[in-house]
Structure formats: C-alpha cells, structure tokens
C-alpha cells in the first residue's frame, strides 16, 4: 500500500535509468585513452599505483595533481589489480549510481510527494553524468557528499566528514558546518568531533606547506593569487545564478515575503556588481576555456547582452531560493552558506562545483514544503 503523499514513481527508477545511460557512454562512446581532465587525473592514479599501499611522505608532497589524495589512492589500488582506465570510469559510474540511489531513497522517505522532483533535479544535472562517465575526483566526492547529507549514526558520519576533505580540499565545508551547527546548539562534544575530522587534512597542509601539493598545476593557482589576490566575488555571484538555473522548478515552493524579496535583490546585486567572466586561472594558463559552465554557454546562445541579463535574472531567482532555504531549514543553511562564501576564495567558477551544494538546497526546500512527511520517516520501499 502507498501512503498519501508517496511519490508515484519508484525511488530507484531514475538512478537506474541514469546508470544505463552512463554505462552506454563509458562502454560505447568514450575512447580508451584519457580525455579532458583525465589527462591530469589518470597519471596521478598511475603514480599512486607505483607508490604502493603506503606512499612515502616525499611522494605525497609532490604527486602530480592539485587535489587531496584519497581518490587517487583508491584508483591506484584498483590499477594495481587491473591497469585499465575504462575500469576506473566504470568504478566512478558505480559510485555516482550509488549516490543517486541513496539520495532518491532519502528523498522518498523525507520529501513525500516532492521526492520525484528532488531526484529528477539531481539525475538530470549534466555534471552528475560528467562525473559518472570520466575518471575524475568528483564521483567519490559526490558519493561522500550525499552520504554526509543522509547518514544518521554519529560514528559513520565522523568517518564521512574526515574523508570529504581528503578527497577534495573544498570538503572542509562539511565538518566546518557540522561544528558550527553543533556549537550554536551548545553541543560541545559534537562540535569537537566535527573539528577533529579536519585533522588529516591539516596534516597534509603541514606536509605541503600550502593548500596543495607542489605540482605545475598548483603553480598556476599560485600565479592567480599573486596577480589577482585571494577573494573572487564573481565566483559566488555566478554560483548563485547557476543555482537559480539548475533549481528553477523549486520557485513553485517559494512564497512571497520580504525575506524572499531581499534574497532576490541580493542575488541581482551580486550578478550586477560581480559579473561573470572567464576564469582567471584559464586566462593565465592560456586555456581555450572562455565560459564558466553549461549555464553560461546556454545564455550566450542569445548574445552577450542577453546573456548578462539572463544571468542577472537567474541571480535573483537563486537569491530567492537561498533566502527560502535559510528561513526554513536550519539543518542545511549553514552548509549552503559556507559553500557559497568559501567559493569566493576559489579563483574558478564552474557549474560542476554546485554538486557540493545543490543536493543540500533541494533537501532544504523540499523537506520543509507542504506534502513532505512531518512525522516519522516512511519505511523503506520494496523495489518493484
């Protein structure tokens, strides 16, 4: 039997469809050689394969990738058994499928009749499938992001919080958000445990004497900071507008109020005062990349002037959605705010980076909307 408010589509259907699509791309579309950012990540995985089960400290100081090492270490252990780039892609496909399955199941239990929308907005995001079909650091990181948003037992959550910064430096937002939320609720022990999850990353930072290993890619970022400084408001402004684009259907749940209006005004002002432009790192590296992601490329179809106007409009929508989330979801708002604020310290804006915050925004709005369960979570549905 179904309860009132249950989604009419089985929670596993969209993740399963995504899995089939991604498998077809990996097996029949992608070449067996590295493409795109795999040209950086695959050699890093091979280096970790050669470094063995316990890489020496000197290797960890200089391995050839700017991200923290956990993804490369796992990939290196896989390559030690079967040296195959397609196998790493298939592993990432499985990780993204597991993340989508977990998110959809959680939404089925907590978002009621809005679970289908929550799942669809994540499954239909093209950058989810980019991570699922290529060997990037994003697949493992995305799975850990979803685990951090949906895991309940404190013991397992502590492990996830520790692994997130070891997979991508930006993962610090999750233990930091947990620590801030616990401190606000005067739960000192919980705040301390969340902060302890940062210890492994701090050890790496001490080893590197910086925020990344000593590699040529890191030199580009150092050059950006030397020329342009450390704060990049256009990154946050663009990410707010892109959130408005990728989560646009959530506007249906936003009731008009002065807080929502203030959020929309702030989003518009951000887009006007810090307009989107090519990434500084791409400029200094002589890259051919001239846009910040699919959202900006789509707006440019209508011309430069129209693109700027559309980004401003979606900036207002993104600001309104964020204001609604901040007003209704104390459990998610600290994480979302940290993700957007710390994004301003990253010289690169990119739609793919929204996979840190988009699932949290979906849950923040749809868990609190009419039609979401207000009592105990629904029992796990049996696959049909």
N, C-alpha and C positions, 0 to 999 in steps of 0.2 A: 504494500500500500504506500501511496505517496501522501505526505502531509501537505496542507495548504502552504503555498509559497515555495515548494520544492521546484527546482529547475526541471523543465520537461525534457531536456537533453541530458543523457548520462554524462557524468563529470569526466569520464575517461575518453569520450569520443573525440574532442578536439585535440588533446595531446596525442592520441593515436593517429589521427589524420596528419598532424604535424610530423610525427615520426616517419610515416610512409613517405611524405614529400621529401624530407631531409635525406632519408636513405636513398631515394632515387637520385637526388642531386649528387651525393657523395659517390655512389657507385657508377652512374652513367654520365655525369656532366663534368665533374672536376677532373683535371688531369692528375696523373700520379705524382707529378713534381710539385714543389712548393709554389704557391701563388700568393699575391698580396702580402700581408704581414707575416705569412708563414715563412717568407724569406728570412725573417729575423728569428721567429719562434722555433722553427724546426732545427736550425743549427744549435740553438740553446738547449733543446731537448737532447740532441746528439752529444753535446758537451757533458750534460748531466749523466747520460748513459756511460760515457767513458770515465766519469769521476767516481762511479761506483756507489755502493749503498751509503757510505759515509763520506761525502765530499769534503776535501780539506778546506781549511779556512781561507787559504790563499785563492783557491778556486772560487769560493763564494764571494770573495772580494772583487773578482774580475769577470764573472761569467757573462757571456755576450748577449744580454737582454736587460732592459731598464726596469722590468717588473720584479717584484719579490719572487722567490724561487719555487714555491710549493708546486705550482702547475708543471714547471719544467722538471722538477724532481720526479713527480708521478709519471710524466711522459717518458723520462729517461728510464725508469724501471720497466715500463711497458716495452720500450725499444730494446731493452736488454734481453727480452724473451723473443720478440718478433720485430726486427728492424723494418718498420713499414709506416710511412706517412698516412696512407689510407686507413690503417688500423687506428691511428691517433684521431683521425677525423671521425671514425665510427664510434670511438670512445666518447668524443665530445657530443655526438648525436645522442648517445645513450644518456649522458649527463643532462642535456637540455630536456630530453623527454621526461626523465625522472623529475626534473624541476617543475615542468609544466603539469605533470600528473599530480605532484604534491600540491602545487598552488591551486589547481582546479578542485581537488578533493577538499582542501581547506575552505575554498570559496563556497563549495556545495554545503559545507557544514555551518558557515558563518555569515554568508551573504544572502541566503534564501533564494528568492526568485531572481535576484540580480547576479547569481553565480555565473550564469551563461555569459552575461556581458563582461564580467571580470575576466573570465577565461579567454573570451574572444579578443579583448583588447590586448592581451598579452600574446596569445597564439598568433594573432595577425600582425604583430610588430615585425617588420622585416629584419631587424637587427638580431632578434632571437634566432632566426634561421641562419643568419651570417655566422653567429657563434656556434650553431649546431652543425654546420657543414664544413667548417675550417678548423685547423688546429690553431686556436688562439688560447689565451689565458681566460677568456670570457666564459667558456662553458662551465668549468669547475667553479669559477667565481659566482656565476649566475645561480648554480645549484646551491651554493653556500648562502647566497643572499636569500633565496626562497626558504631555505632551512632556518635561517635566523628569524624570518618573519613568521614562521609557522610552528617551530619547535616549542614544546612546553617544558619538559623536565629541565631543571636548572643544570644538572650535570652535563647533559648533551649540549645545551645551549652554550655553556662555557667553552666546550671544545670548538663549536662552530665559530664563536666570537674570536677565538685565538687563531683559527685557520684563515679567516677572511683577510686580515692584514698581511698574512704570509703568502696570499695568492695575488692580491693587488694592494698597493700601498693605500689606495683610497678606502679600503675596507676598514680603516680606523674609525669610520663614522659609526659603525655598528656597536663596538664596545664603548665608544665615547657616548653614543646616545643612550645606551643602557645605563652607563654610570651616571649621566646627568638626570635621567628619569628616576633612578633609584635614589639619588641624592635629594631630589625635590620631594620625594615621598618619605624622606628620612629613614631609608633602609640602608644603613651604613655598610653592612656586610655585603649586600648585593652590589653596591657601588664599588666596593673594593675588589670583589671578584671580577667585575667587568673591566676594571682598570688593569688587573693582573693579566687579562687576555692580551694586553698590549706588550707584555714583557718580551716575547720572542721577536717582535718587530723592532723594539728598542735595541735588542742585542744586535740585529742586523745593521741598524743605523749606526751604532757604535763601530761595528766592523767596517762599514763602508766610509765612515766619517762624512756621511751625507745621506740623502734620501734614496739613492740608487747605487748599484754597483758601478765601478769605474769602466765604462764602455763608451764607444764612439757615439751611441745614441744618447747617452747621458750628457755628452759634451754639447749636443745641440740644445738641450734644455738649459744647461748652464749658460750658454750664449744668449738664449732668450731672456733669462732672468738678468743677465748682465746689461742687456740693452734696454729692456722694457720694464724691469722691476719684477715684483712678486705678486701684484694684485691685478686681475684681469676682469673687470666688471662685465665685459661683453659676454664672457662665458656664462655667468649666471643669468644675464638677460636673455641670451639665446636659449638656454635650457628651460627657462620659464615659458618662453613662447613655444618651444618644441613640445613641452608637456601639454600645453593647451591644444596643440595639434593632435598628438597621439592619444590624448584622453578626452577629446572633444565631446563624445557622447555623454560624458558624466555631467555636462552642463544641465542636462534634464533634471538632475537632483539638487541643483543649487538654487535655493530660494533667495529672492531679492532681500537684501538688508544693507544697512550702512557699512557693515564689515565687509560684505562681498563687494560692494561698490568701492570701498577703499582698496581692497586687494586688486581689483581690476585697474584702478588708477595707478597703483604702484607698478603693476605689470606693464602698462602702457608707457609710463615714465622710464622704466628700465630700458625698454626697447628703443625709446627715443634718445636717451642720454648715453646709452652704450650700444650702438647699433652693431649688427652682425657684420663681420668681415672675415677675410681669410685668416687662418691660424698663424700666429707669429712664428711658431716653430716650422710650419710649412714654408713660410717666406724665407727664413734663414737657411733652411736646408735645401732650398731650390726645388721644392716639390711642385709637381703639377697640380696638386690638390688646391682648388680655389673656393670650395664651399665647405660648410660646416656639417653637412649631412643631407640625407634624403629630404627632410623638411624644407631646407633652404633651396635645394635643387628644384623641388616641385614649385615653389613660389617663383623662381626665376623663369619658369616657362612663360609667365605672363609679362616679363620685362622687369628691369631693375627697379623702377619706381613702384610698380605694383607689388613687387617682392617686399620692398621695405614696408609698404602699407599693410600687407598681409601679416608680416612678422609682428608689427605693432598690434594689429587686431588680435592675433593669437596670444601675444604677450598679455593683453588684457584678459583674455579667457583663462590663460594659465594662472594669472594672479588671482582671479575669482575662484578657481578650483582650489588653489592653495589656501586661500582665506577660509573657504568652507571646510577644508580638511583640518586646518589649525583650530577652527572653532568647535569642531565636533569630535575629534579623535586625539585625545591626549596621549594615547599609546603610540601613535605614529608620528605626531607632528615634530617631535624633537629630531628624529632621524631624518625626516624630509628637510627640515630647516638646515641641519648640519650638512646634508648632501649638497644643497644649493649654495650655502655660504662657503664651504670649503672648495667647491668647484671654482670659485673665483681665484684660487691660488694655483689653478692648473691653467697653463697657457693655451691648452687645446680644448675647444668646444667640439662636441660630436654627439649626434643623436644616440649612438650606442651607449654612451655613458649614462643615459637615462634608465638603463636596465638596473642601476642601483636604486632608483627612487620610484620608478613607475609602478612596480608591484605594491609598494607601500602606499602610494597615493590611491590606487584602486581600492585597496582594503580600507584605507582611512575613510573614504567616502561611502563605499557600498556596504560596509559593515554597519554603518550608522544610519542608513537610509530606510525609509518605510518599506516593509517587506522583508527586511533581514530578521533572522531569529533573535528574539530578545530573551529567551530562556536558555536552557542547557543546549549545547550543540547537538545537532541531529546525529543519529547513529550513522556509521559508515555505510554507504550504499553498496549493495552487492552488484558486481559487474553483470551486465545482461548480454 
